[in-house]
């Protein structure tokens, strides 16, 4: 199944809502985590190493709320 980013975000949102109600489904959580990874990867530059990404996360560089 090929779904777009908005559909992935809606799925993640729905899983988190269910978890907040105490309805824990590990299969749904695993799928949501997979979608988060797909979305995250789209926002990292292709030439960045894992270490560079970690450094930027630690410094807050990826958390610009002014955009």
C-alpha positions in Angstrom: 0.0 0.0 0.0 1.4 3.4 -1.0 0.2 6.2 1.2 1.2 9.8 1.4 2.7 11.8 4.3 -0.6 13.2 5.4 -2.2 9.8 5.7 0.8 8.6 7.6 0.5 11.5 10.1 -3.2 10.8 10.5 -2.5 7.1 11.3 0.2 8.2 13.8 -2.2 10.6 15.4 -4.9 8.0 15.7 -2.6 5.4 17.2 -1.4 8.0 19.8 -5.0 8.9 20.7 -5.9 5.2 21.2 -2.8 4.7 23.3 -3.8 7.7 25.5 -7.1 6.0 26.1 -5.3 2.8 27.2 -5.9 0.9 24.0 -2.4 -0.5 23.3 -2.0 -2.4 20.1 1.7 -3.3 19.6 1.2 -4.0 15.9 -0.3 -0.5 15.3 2.4 1.1 17.4 5.1 -0.7 15.3 3.4 0.6 12.1 3.3 4.1 13.5 7.0 4.0 14.4 7.7 2.8 10.8 5.8 5.8 9.4 7.6 8.2 11.8 10.9 6.9 10.5 9.8 7.4 6.8 8.7 11.0 7.5 11.9 11.8 9.5 14.2 10.5 6.8 12.6 12.9 4.3 13.8 15.8 6.4 17.4 14.9 6.7 19.9 15.9 4.1 21.2 12.9 2.1 24.8 13.7 2.8 24.5 13.9 6.6 26.0 11.2 8.6 24.2 9.8 11.7 26.7 11.5 13.9 26.0 14.9 12.2 22.3 14.4 12.6 22.7 13.6 16.3 24.8 16.7 16.9 22.2 18.8 15.2 19.4 17.3 17.2 21.4 17.9 20.4 22.0 21.5 19.5 18.3 22.1 18.7 19.1 22.9 15.0 16.3 20.6 13.8 13.8 22.1 16.1 13.1 25.5 14.5 9.6 26.5 15.4 9.8 29.7 13.4 9.2 28.1 10.0 
